[in-house]
């Protein structure tokens, strides 16, 4: 315990000793696993042929897929992760829209 000469607690302003608890929460020595956020559709675009592309976000994961008129998937979903995931998924959706439009 760090006490000063006058018996008061010494408060440090050094980052390694006074950093805030920004990691995962803990109860004692045990770490709690983080909960997933609910999936949220962040982009939906209707294409000229009646199909659509949609991008959903769950935590740091972006999932993009193409759907037909009845909202059935027209292929496998594509996962985007990392720092540029949002921009990459949006670029993918724009590329699909350009391909369907023809120019």
Steps between C-alpha positions, in 0.01 A plus 500: 500500500639838404456755776659838528674636806172654619325159480285589196470275198728592213317534168703431192440660163715255307304317233622153590387537860181697456356369174126461488339161476432494126547129441245228543324509835615266773350350809795410719756312292246383245441687172148530365458429131358798308144476375422528130294793384186414306541492123409832341445563130701812423454511121237368261498580132244389243649417161355552152418131449285487816763340721669675787826512690512545876774552758452399863726584794564290811766654728803549270382255235327618183309240295386579145276291278281522190132402511231439240155663488366268772805571721652156448882506488657477154831364623720477803536800727833682505661594832704817541719550808777735597545875502355565155213250524222758470658669196585168334147363543350819359741487205392141435134602498572786261694266269209254487261786422724619214522147358122459500445848354752427224711816523 
